[in-house]
Amino acid sequence: MTQQGGRYGYKQDQRNGGSEQAMDNTRKLAEEALDRADEWLKPTGLSIKERPMTVLAVVGGLAFAAGAVWMLRNSRQQSRYAQLLGTLSDLPRRAGLR
């Protein structure tokens, strides 16, 4: 089976001028984002370019803490639900129906 291109005379390996421009814009935006992140992190002593592993460790620690808080909140809600189910299943016995 053969693959057909989207347009007549267009080769998949060729890049058009629009994609080059998009790649340049993306590269510029990525560099700006890194520079902004460095500006925000410099006062705290963390720099993405100088110590990337430290920054990853800090971000990972914050993500872990957020996940732990989220899990604690969910476990409390589940235990309340389990308590309600236990109370509901105990009601017929209390009423003398069993």
BAMARSE-651372 format. One record per atom (N, C-alpha, C, CB): residue in three letters; atom name; x, y, z; residue number from 1. Coordinates in pm, whole numbers. Glycine has a CB too. Example, Ala and Ser with C-alpha at 12.3 -4.5 7.8 and 13.67 -1.06 7.14 Angstrom:
# residues 2
<r ALA; a N; u 1319; v -569; w 780; k 1>
<r ALA; a CA; u 1230; v -450; w 780; k 1>
<r ALA; a C; u 1320; v -330; w 780; k 1>
<r ALA; a CB; u 1131; v -447; w 905; k 1>
<r SER; a N; u 1285; v -225; w 708; k 2>
<r SER; a CA; u 1367; v -106; w 714; k 2>
<r SER; a C; u 1290; v 3; w 787; k 2>
<r SER; a CB; u 1408; v -60; w 572; k 2>
//
This chain:
# residues 98
<r MET; a N; u 85; v -117; w 0; k 1>
<r MET; a CA; u 0; v 0; w 0; k 1>
<r MET; a C; u 89; v 124; w 0; k 1>
<r MET; a CB; u -96; v 0; w 122; k 1>
<r THR; a N; u 45; v 225; w -66; k 2>
<r THR; a CA; u 122; v 348; w -72; k 2>
<r THR; a C; u 49; v 458; w 3; k 2>
<r THR; a CB; u 148; v 391; w -218; k 2>
<r GLN; a N; u 129; v 551; w 57; k 3>
<r GLN; a CA; u 70; v 665; w 124; k 3>
<r GLN; a C; u 63; v 781; w 27; k 3>
<r GLN; a CB; u 151; v 703; w 250; k 3>
<r GLN; a N; u -46; v 851; w 32; k 4>
<r GLN; a CA; u -61; v 967; w -54; k 4>
<r GLN; a C; u -49; v 1093; w 29; k 4>
<r GLN; a CB; u -194; v 963; w -129; k 4>
<r GLY; a N; u 15; v 1193; w -25; k 5>
<r GLY; a CA; u 30; v 1320; w 44; k 5>
<r GLY; a C; u -100; v 1397; w 43; k 5>
<r GLY; a CB; u 141; v 1402; w -20; k 5>
<r GLY; a N; u -105; v 1500; w 123; k 6>
<r GLY; a CA; u -226; v 1581; w 133; k 6>
<r GLY; a C; u -245; v 1669; w 10; k 6>
<r GLY; a CB; u -221; v 1667; w 256; k 6>
<r ARG; a N; u -137; v 1725; w -43; k 7>
<r ARG; a CA; u -148; v 1813; w -159; k 7>
<r ARG; a C; u -64; v 1758; w -273; k 7>
<r ARG; a CB; u -102; v 1957; w -125; k 7>
<r TYR; a N; u -105; v 1788; w -393; k 8>
<r TYR; a CA; u -32; v 1743; w -510; k 8>
<r TYR; a C; u 103; v 1814; w -519; k 8>
<r TYR; a CB; u -114; v 1768; w -639; k 8>
<r GLY; a N; u 210; v 1739; w -536; k 9>
<r GLY; a CA; u 342; v 1796; w -552; k 9>
<r GLY; a C; u 410; v 1830; w -421; k 9>
<r GLY; a CB; u 333; v 1917; w -636; k 9>
<r TYR; a N; u 351; v 1796; w -309; k 10>
<r TYR; a CA; u 407; v 1827; w -178; k 10>
<r TYR; a C; u 473; v 1703; w -121; k 10>
<r TYR; a CB; u 299; v 1881; w -81; k 10>
<r LYS; a N; u 598; v 1714; w -85; k 11>
<r LYS; a CA; u 669; v 1601; w -26; k 11>
<r LYS; a C; u 666; v 1615; w 126; k 11>
<r LYS; a CB; u 816; v 1594; w -78; k 11>
<r GLN; a N; u 649; v 1503; w 195; k 12>
<r GLN; a CA; u 639; v 1506; w 340; k 12>
<r GLN; a C; u 769; v 1549; w 406; k 12>
<r GLN; a CB; u 598; v 1369; w 392; k 12>
<r ASP; a N; u 882; v 1526; w 343; k 13>
<r ASP; a CA; u 1011; v 1560; w 402; k 13>
<r ASP; a C; u 1042; v 1709; w 393; k 13>
<r ASP; a CB; u 1120; v 1482; w 335; k 13>
<r GLN; a N; u 973; v 1781; w 309; k 14>
<r GLN; a CA; u 1001; v 1923; w 290; k 14>
<r GLN; a C; u 926; v 2004; w 394; k 14>
<r GLN; a CB; u 963; v 1968; w 146; k 14>
<r ARG; a N; u 991; v 2113; w 436; k 15>
<r ARG; a CA; u 927; v 2208; w 527; k 15>
<r ARG; a C; u 890; v 2331; w 448; k 15>
<r ARG; a CB; u 1019; v 2243; w 648; k 15>
<r ASN; a N; u 775; v 2386; w 480; k 16>
<r ASN; a CA; u 740; v 2510; w 412; k 16>
<r ASN; a C; u 782; v 2628; w 499; k 16>
<r ASN; a CB; u 588; v 2515; w 381; k 16>
<r GLY; a N; u 773; v 2747; w 448; k 17>
<r GLY; a CA; u 817; v 2866; w 519; k 17>
<r GLY; a C; u 739; v 2890; w 647; k 17>
<r GLY; a CB; u 805; v 2985; w 431; k 17>
<r GLY; a N; u 614; v 2852; w 650; k 18>
<r GLY; a CA; u 531; v 2871; w 769; k 18>
<r GLY; a C; u 578; v 2787; w 886; k 18>
<r GLY; a CB; u 388; v 2839; w 739; k 18>
<r SER; a N; u 621; v 2666; w 859; k 19>
<r SER; a CA; u 666; v 2580; w 969; k 19>
<r SER; a C; u 799; v 2629; w 1027; k 19>
<r SER; a CB; u 679; v 2435; w 922; k 19>
<r GLU; a N; u 885; v 2681; w 941; k 20>
<r GLU; a CA; u 1011; v 2737; w 990; k 20>
<r GLU; a C; u 984; v 2857; w 1081; k 20>
<r GLU; a CB; u 1102; v 2779; w 871; k 20>
<r GLN; a N; u 891; v 2940; w 1039; k 21>
<r GLN; a CA; u 856; v 3056; w 1119; k 21>
<r GLN; a C; u 793; v 3013; w 1252; k 21>
<r GLN; a CB; u 760; v 3149; w 1042; k 21>
<r ALA; a N; u 709; v 2911; w 1248; k 22>
<r ALA; a CA; u 647; v 2861; w 1370; k 22>
<r ALA; a C; u 753; v 2802; w 1464; k 22>
<r ALA; a CB; u 541; v 2755; w 1337; k 22>
<r MET; a N; u 851; v 2733; w 1409; k 23>
<r MET; a CA; u 957; v 2677; w 1493; k 23>
<r MET; a C; u 1039; v 2788; w 1557; k 23>
<r MET; a CB; u 1047; v 2585; w 1410; k 23>
<r ASP; a N; u 1069; v 2894; w 1480; k 24>
<r ASP; a CA; u 1143; v 3007; w 1536; k 24>
<r ASP; a C; u 1064; v 3075; w 1647; k 24>
<r ASP; a CB; u 1178; v 3108; w 1426; k 24>
<r ASN; a N; u 933; v 3094; w 1625; k 25>
<r ASN; a CA; u 850; v 3156; w 1728; k 25>
<r ASN; a C; u 843; v 3070; w 1854; k 25>
<r ASN; a CB; u 708; v 3180; w 1674; k 25>
<r THR; a N; u 833; v 2941; w 1835; k 26>
<r THR; a CA; u 828; v 2850; w 1950; k 26>
<r THR; a C; u 959; v 2853; w 2027; k 26>
<r THR; a CB; u 798; v 2707; w 1904; k 26>
<r ARG; a N; u 1070; v 2856; w 1956; k 27>
<r ARG; a CA; u 1201; v 2861; w 2019; k 27>
<r ARG; a C; u 1216; v 2991; w 2100; k 27>
<r ARG; a CB; u 1313; v 2852; w 1913; k 27>
<r LYS; a N; u 1171; v 3103; w 2041; k 28>
<r LYS; a CA; u 1180; v 3231; w 2111; k 28>
<r LYS; a C; u 1092; v 3231; w 2237; k 28>
<r LYS; a CB; u 1138; v 3345; w 2017; k 28>
<r LEU; a N; u 972; v 3176; w 2226; k 29>
<r LEU; a CA; u 883; v 3170; w 2342; k 29>
<r LEU; a C; u 941; v 3083; w 2452; k 29>
<r LEU; a CB; u 746; v 3118; w 2301; k 29>
<r ALA; a N; u 1004; v 2972; w 2414; k 30>
<r ALA; a CA; u 1065; v 2885; w 2514; k 30>
<r ALA; a C; u 1179; v 2955; w 2585; k 30>
<r ALA; a CB; u 1115; v 2755; w 2449; k 30>
<r GLU; a N; u 1260; v 3028; w 2510; k 31>
<r GLU; a CA; u 1371; v 3101; w 2572; k 31>
<r GLU; a C; u 1318; v 3210; w 2666; k 31>
<r GLU; a CB; u 1462; v 3164; w 2464; k 31>
<r GLU; a N; u 1212; v 3279; w 2624; k 32>
<r GLU; a CA; u 1152; v 3381; w 2710; k 32>
<r GLU; a C; u 1096; v 3319; w 2838; k 32>
<r GLU; a CB; u 1042; v 3457; w 2635; k 32>
<r ALA; a N; u 1033; v 3203; w 2825; k 33>
<r ALA; a CA; u 976; v 3136; w 2942; k 33>
<r ALA; a C; u 1087; v 3097; w 3040; k 33>
<r ALA; a CB; u 896; v 3010; w 2900; k 33>
<r LEU; a N; u 1199; v 3046; w 2988; k 34>
<r LEU; a CA; u 1312; v 3011; w 3075; k 34>
<r LEU; a C; u 1370; v 3135; w 3143; k 34>
<r LEU; a CB; u 1421; v 2940; w 2995; k 34>
<r ASP; a N; u 1380; v 3243; w 3068; k 35>
<r ASP; a CA; u 1432; v 3367; w 3127; k 35>
<r ASP; a C; u 1340; v 3418; w 3237; k 35>
<r ASP; a CB; u 1449; v 3474; w 3020; k 35>
<r ARG; a N; u 1208; v 3413; w 3214; k 36>
<r ARG; a CA; u 1113; v 3458; w 3317; k 36>
<r ARG; a C; u 1119; v 3369; w 3440; k 36>
<r ARG; a CB; u 971; v 3459; w 3260; k 36>
<r ALA; a N; u 1130; v 3239; w 3418; k 37>
<r ALA; a CA; u 1140; v 3148; w 3532; k 37>
<r ALA; a C; u 1267; v 3176; w 3611; k 37>
<r ALA; a CB; u 1138; v 3001; w 3485; k 37>
<r ASP; a N; u 1377; v 3204; w 3541; k 38>
<r ASP; a CA; u 1502; v 3240; w 3609; k 38>
<r ASP; a C; u 1486; v 3368; w 3689; k 38>
<r ASP; a CB; u 1615; v 3255; w 3508; k 38>
<r GLU; a N; u 1416; v 3466; w 3632; k 39>
<r GLU; a CA; u 1395; v 3592; w 3704; k 39>
<r GLU; a C; u 1317; v 3569; w 3833; k 39>
<r GLU; a CB; u 1321; v 3693; w 3616; k 39>
<r TRP; a N; u 1218; v 3481; w 3829; k 40>
<r TRP; a CA; u 1137; v 3454; w 3948; k 40>
<r TRP; a C; u 1214; v 3373; w 4051; k 40>
<r TRP; a CB; u 1010; v 3381; w 3909; k 40>
<r LEU; a N; u 1301; v 3284; w 4004; k 41>
<r LEU; a CA; u 1370; v 3195; w 4096; k 41>
<r LEU; a C; u 1503; v 3250; w 4147; k 41>
<r LEU; a CB; u 1394; v 3064; w 4028; k 41>
<r LYS; a N; u 1561; v 3346; w 4080; k 42>
<r LYS; a CA; u 1689; v 3403; w 4124; k 42>
<r LYS; a C; u 1683; v 3455; w 4267; k 42>
<r LYS; a CB; u 1731; v 3516; w 4031; k 42>
<r PRO; a N; u 1580; v 3532; w 4306; k 43>
<r PRO; a CA; u 1578; v 3584; w 4443; k 43>
<r PRO; a C; u 1578; v 3475; w 4550; k 43>
<r PRO; a CB; u 1458; v 3672; w 4463; k 43>
<r THR; a N; u 1524; v 3359; w 4519; k 44>
<r THR; a CA; u 1522; v 3251; w 4617; k 44>
<r THR; a C; u 1647; v 3165; w 4610; k 44>
<r THR; a CB; u 1399; v 3166; w 4598; k 44>
<r GLY; a N; u 1734; v 3194; w 4516; k 45>
<r GLY; a CA; u 1858; v 3119; w 4507; k 45>
<r GLY; a C; u 1851; v 2999; w 4415; k 45>
<r GLY; a CB; u 1899; v 3074; w 4642; k 45>
<r LEU; a N; u 1740; v 2981; w 4348; k 46>
<r LEU; a CA; u 1727; v 2868; w 4256; k 46>
<r LEU; a C; u 1732; v 2919; w 4112; k 46>
<r LEU; a CB; u 1595; v 2791; w 4282; k 46>
<r SER; a N; u 1809; v 2856; w 4030; k 47>
<r SER; a CA; u 1817; v 2892; w 3890; k 47>
<r SER; a C; u 1806; v 2766; w 3806; k 47>
<r SER; a CB; u 1950; v 2968; w 3859; k 47>
<r ILE; a N; u 1715; v 2769; w 3711; k 48>
<r ILE; a CA; u 1694; v 2652; w 3626; k 48>
<r ILE; a C; u 1820; v 2620; w 3546; k 48>
<r ILE; a CB; u 1575; v 2674; w 3532; k 48>
<r LYS; a N; u 1883; v 2723; w 3494; k 49>
<r LYS; a CA; u 2001; v 2699; w 3410; k 49>
<r LYS; a C; u 2120; v 2653; w 3492; k 49>
<r LYS; a CB; u 2037; v 2825; w 3332; k 49>
<r GLU; a N; u 2136; v 2704; w 3614; k 50>
<r GLU; a CA; u 2252; v 2669; w 3696; k 50>
<r GLU; a C; u 2234; v 2537; w 3770; k 50>
<r GLU; a CB; u 2280; v 2780; w 3796; k 50>
<r ARG; a N; u 2114; v 2514; w 3825; k 51>
<r ARG; a CA; u 2089; v 2393; w 3904; k 51>
<r ARG; a C; u 1955; v 2330; w 3867; k 51>
<r ARG; a CB; u 2093; v 2425; w 4056; k 51>
<r PRO; a N; u 1947; v 2265; w 3753; k 52>
<r PRO; a CA; u 1818; v 2211; w 3711; k 52>
<r PRO; a C; u 1768; v 2097; w 3801; k 52>
<r PRO; a CB; u 1828; v 2161; w 3568; k 52>
<r MET; a N; u 1857; v 2017; w 3854; k 53>
<r MET; a CA; u 1813; v 1905; w 3937; k 53>
<r MET; a C; u 1755; v 1954; w 4069; k 53>
<r MET; a CB; u 1931; v 1809; w 3964; k 53>
<r THR; a N; u 1808; v 2062; w 4123; k 54>
<r THR; a CA; u 1755; v 2118; w 4247; k 54>
<r THR; a C; u 1615; v 2171; w 4224; k 54>
<r THR; a CB; u 1847; v 2230; w 4300; k 54>
<r VAL; a N; u 1596; v 2238; w 4112; k 55>
<r VAL; a CA; u 1464; v 2291; w 4081; k 55>
<r VAL; a C; u 1365; v 2176; w 4063; k 55>
<r VAL; a CB; u 1468; v 2379; w 3953; k 55>
<r LEU; a N; u 1406; v 2071; w 3994; k 56>
<r LEU; a CA; u 1318; v 1955; w 3976; k 56>
<r LEU; a C; u 1284; v 1890; w 4110; k 56>
<r LEU; a CB; u 1383; v 1852; w 3884; k 56>
<r ALA; a N; u 1381; v 1883; w 4200; k 57>
<r ALA; a CA; u 1357; v 1825; w 4331; k 57>
<r ALA; a C; u 1257; v 1910; w 4411; k 57>
<r ALA; a CB; u 1488; v 1811; w 4409; k 57>
<r VAL; a N; u 1270; v 2041; w 4405; k 58>
<r VAL; a CA; u 1177; v 2129; w 4477; k 58>
<r VAL; a C; u 1036; v 2117; w 4419; k 58>
<r VAL; a CB; u 1226; v 2275; w 4471; k 58>
<r VAL; a N; u 1026; v 2119; w 4287; k 59>
<r VAL; a CA; u 894; v 2106; w 4223; k 59>
<r VAL; a C; u 834; v 1970; w 4253; k 59>
<r VAL; a CB; u 906; v 2127; w 4071; k 59>
<r GLY; a N; u 915; v 1865; w 4251; k 60>
<r GLY; a CA; u 865; v 1732; w 4285; k 60>
<r GLY; a C; u 817; v 1723; w 4429; k 60>
<r GLY; a CB; u 972; v 1629; w 4260; k 60>
<r GLY; a N; u 891; v 1787; w 4520; k 61>
<r GLY; a CA; u 849; v 1789; w 4660; k 61>
<r GLY; a C; u 717; v 1862; w 4679; k 61>
<r GLY; a CB; u 956; v 1853; w 4745; k 61>
<r LEU; a N; u 701; v 1974; w 4610; k 62>
<r LEU; a CA; u 575; v 2047; w 4620; k 62>
<r LEU; a C; u 459; v 1966; w 4562; k 62>
<r LEU; a CB; u 585; v 2181; w 4547; k 62>
<r ALA; a N; u 484; v 1897; w 4452; k 63>
<r ALA; a CA; u 380; v 1813; w 4393; k 63>
<r ALA; a C; u 344; v 1697; w 4487; k 63>
<r ALA; a CB; u 426; v 1758; w 4256; k 63>
<r PHE; a N; u 444; v 1638; w 4551; k 64>
<r PHE; a CA; u 418; v 1530; w 4646; k 64>
<r PHE; a C; u 334; v 1580; w 4763; k 64>
<r PHE; a CB; u 550; v 1470; w 4698; k 64>
<r ALA; a N; u 368; v 1698; w 4817; k 65>
<r ALA; a CA; u 293; v 1753; w 4929; k 65>
<r ALA; a C; u 150; v 1783; w 4889; k 65>
<r ALA; a CB; u 361; v 1881; w 4981; k 65>
<r ALA; a N; u 130; v 1838; w 4769; k 66>
<r ALA; a CA; u -6; v 1866; w 4722; k 66>
<r ALA; a C; u -85; v 1736; w 4707; k 66>
<r ALA; a CB; u -3; v 1942; w 4589; k 66>
<r GLY; a N; u -21; v 1632; w 4655; k 67>
<r GLY; a CA; u -88; v 1502; w 4641; k 67>
<r GLY; a C; u -122; v 1441; w 4775; k 67>
<r GLY; a CB; u -1; v 1406; w 4563; k 67>
<r ALA; a N; u -35; v 1457; w 4875; k 68>
<r ALA; a CA; u -62; v 1402; w 5007; k 68>
<r ALA; a C; u -180; v 1474; w 5072; k 68>
<r ALA; a CB; u 62; v 1414; w 5097; k 68>
<r VAL; a N; u -186; v 1605; w 5057; k 69>
<r VAL; a CA; u -300; v 1680; w 5112; k 69>
<r VAL; a C; u -429; v 1638; w 5042; k 69>
<r VAL; a CB; u -279; v 1832; w 5097; k 69>
<r TRP; a N; u -422; v 1620; w 4912; k 70>
<r TRP; a CA; u -540; v 1577; w 4837; k 70>
<r TRP; a C; u -587; v 1439; w 4882; k 70>
<r TRP; a CB; u -510; v 1577; w 4686; k 70>
<r MET; a N; u -493; v 1348; w 4904; k 71>
<r MET; a CA; u -529; v 1213; w 4949; k 71>
<r MET; a C; u -589; v 1216; w 5089; k 71>
<r MET; a CB; u -407; v 1121; w 4946; k 71>
<r LEU; a N; u -536; v 1298; w 5178; k 72>
<r LEU; a CA; u -592; v 1308; w 5312; k 72>
<r LEU; a C; u -735; v 1360; w 5307; k 72>
<r LEU; a CB; u -507; v 1400; w 5399; k 72>
<r ARG; a N; u -758; v 1458; w 5223; k 73>
<r ARG; a CA; u -893; v 1512; w 5211; k 73>
<r ARG; a C; u -989; v 1405; w 5158; k 73>
<r ARG; a CB; u -893; v 1635; w 5117; k 73>
<r ASN; a N; u -945; v 1327; w 5059; k 74>
<r ASN; a CA; u -1031; v 1222; w 5004; k 74>
<r ASN; a C; u -1054; v 1109; w 5103; k 74>
<r ASN; a CB; u -971; v 1166; w 4876; k 74>
<r SER; a N; u -954; v 1075; w 5184; k 75>
<r SER; a CA; u -972; v 966; w 5279; k 75>
<r SER; a C; u -1071; v 1006; w 5388; k 75>
<r SER; a CB; u -837; v 927; w 5342; k 75>
<r ARG; a N; u -1074; v 1131; w 5427; k 76>
<r ARG; a CA; u -1172; v 1176; w 5525; k 76>
<r ARG; a C; u -1312; v 1167; w 5468; k 76>
<r ARG; a CB; u -1143; v 1320; w 5569; k 76>
<r GLN; a N; u -1330; v 1205; w 5344; k 77>
<r GLN; a CA; u -1461; v 1196; w 5283; k 77>
<r GLN; a C; u -1506; v 1052; w 5270; k 77>
<r GLN; a CB; u -1460; v 1263; w 5146; k 77>
<r GLN; a N; u -1417; v 962; w 5239; k 78>
<r GLN; a CA; u -1453; v 821; w 5228; k 78>
<r GLN; a C; u -1488; v 764; w 5365; k 78>
<r GLN; a CB; u -1339; v 742; w 5165; k 78>
<r SER; a N; u -1418; v 805; w 5470; k 79>
<r SER; a CA; u -1449; v 750; w 5601; k 79>
<r SER; a C; u -1584; v 802; w 5650; k 79>
<r SER; a CB; u -1338; v 786; w 5701; k 79>
<r ARG; a N; u -1619; v 927; w 5617; k 80>
<r ARG; a CA; u -1752; v 977; w 5652; k 80>
<r ARG; a C; u -1859; v 898; w 5579; k 80>
<r ARG; a CB; u -1764; v 1126; w 5617; k 80>
<r TYR; a N; u -1833; v 866; w 5453; k 81>
<r TYR; a CA; u -1927; v 786; w 5374; k 81>
<r TYR; a C; u -1942; v 647; w 5434; k 81>
<r TYR; a CB; u -1880; v 777; w 5228; k 81>
<r ALA; a N; u -1831; v 587; w 5473; k 82>
<r ALA; a CA; u -1836; v 455; w 5534; k 82>
<r ALA; a C; u -1912; v 460; w 5667; k 82>
<r ALA; a CB; u -1694; v 399; w 5555; k 82>
<r GLN; a N; u -1892; v 568; w 5743; k 83>
<r GLN; a CA; u -1962; v 583; w 5869; k 83>
<r GLN; a C; u -2113; v 596; w 5845; k 83>
<r GLN; a CB; u -1909; v 706; w 5946; k 83>
<r LEU; a N; u -2152; v 670; w 5744; k 84>
<r LEU; a CA; u -2293; v 685; w 5712; k 84>
<r LEU; a C; u -2353; v 551; w 5670; k 84>
<r LEU; a CB; u -2312; v 789; w 5600; k 84>
<r LEU; a N; u -2280; v 476; w 5589; k 85>
<r LEU; a CA; u -2330; v 344; w 5549; k 85>
<r LEU; a C; u -2346; v 251; w 5669; k 85>
<r LEU; a CB; u -2237; v 280; w 5446; k 85>
<r GLY; a N; u -2252; v 258; w 5761; k 86>
<r GLY; a CA; u -2263; v 176; w 5882; k 86>
<r GLY; a C; u -2383; v 213; w 5966; k 86>
<r GLY; a CB; u -2137; v 189; w 5965; k 86>
<r THR; a N; u -2408; v 343; w 5979; k 87>
<r THR; a CA; u -2523; v 389; w 6055; k 87>
<r THR; a C; u -2653; v 345; w 5987; k 87>
<r THR; a CB; u -2520; v 541; w 6071; k 87>
<r LEU; a N; u -2659; v 357; w 5855; k 88>
<r LEU; a CA; u -2780; v 318; w 5783; k 88>
<r LEU; a C; u -2806; v 169; w 5794; k 88>
<r LEU; a CB; u -2770; v 357; w 5636; k 88>
<r SER; a N; u -2702; v 88; w 5789; k 89>
<r SER; a CA; u -2723; v -56; w 5799; k 89>
<r SER; a C; u -2759; v -97; w 5942; k 89>
<r SER; a CB; u -2598; v -131; w 5754; k 89>
<r ASP; a N; u -2728; v -15; w 6040; k 90>
<r ASP; a CA; u -2759; v -45; w 6179; k 90>
<r ASP; a C; u -2899; v 1; w 6219; k 90>
<r ASP; a CB; u -2656; v 21; w 6270; k 90>
<r LEU; a N; u -2964; v 86; w 6141; k 91>
<r LEU; a CA; u -3096; v 138; w 6175; k 91>
<r LEU; a C; u -3204; v 31; w 6192; k 91>
<r LEU; a CB; u -3140; v 235; w 6070; k 91>
<r PRO; a N; u -3213; v -69; w 6104; k 92>
<r PRO; a CA; u -3317; v -172; w 6126; k 92>
<r PRO; a C; u -3301; v -248; w 6259; k 92>
<r PRO; a CB; u -3315; v -271; w 6010; k 92>
<r ARG; a N; u -3177; v -272; w 6300; k 93>
<r ARG; a CA; u -3153; v -342; w 6427; k 93>
<r ARG; a C; u -3198; v -254; w 6544; k 93>
<r ARG; a CB; u -3004; v -380; w 6443; k 93>
<r ARG; a N; u -3168; v -126; w 6535; k 94>
<r ARG; a CA; u -3208; v -35; w 6641; k 94>
<r ARG; a C; u -3359; v -22; w 6653; k 94>
<r ARG; a CB; u -3147; v 101; w 6619; k 94>
<r ALA; a N; u -3427; v -29; w 6539; k 95>
<r ALA; a CA; u -3571; v -18; w 6539; k 95>
<r ALA; a C; u -3639; v -150; w 6579; k 95>
<r ALA; a CB; u -3620; v 26; w 6401; k 95>
<r GLY; a N; u -3562; v -253; w 6597; k 96>
<r GLY; a CA; u -3616; v -382; w 6638; k 96>
<r GLY; a C; u -3673; v -460; w 6524; k 96>
<r GLY; a CB; u -3722; v -364; w 6742; k 96>
<r LEU; a N; u -3635; v -428; w 6402; k 97>
<r LEU; a CA; u -3687; v -500; w 6286; k 97>
<r LEU; a C; u -3609; v -627; w 6255; k 97>
<r LEU; a CB; u -3687; v -410; w 6167; k 97>
<r ARG; a N; u -3495; v -642; w 6312; k 98>
<r ARG; a CA; u -3416; v -764; w 6288; k 98>
<r ARG; a C; u -3409; v -847; w 6411; k 98>
<r ARG; a CB; u -3276; v -732; w 6240; k 98>
//
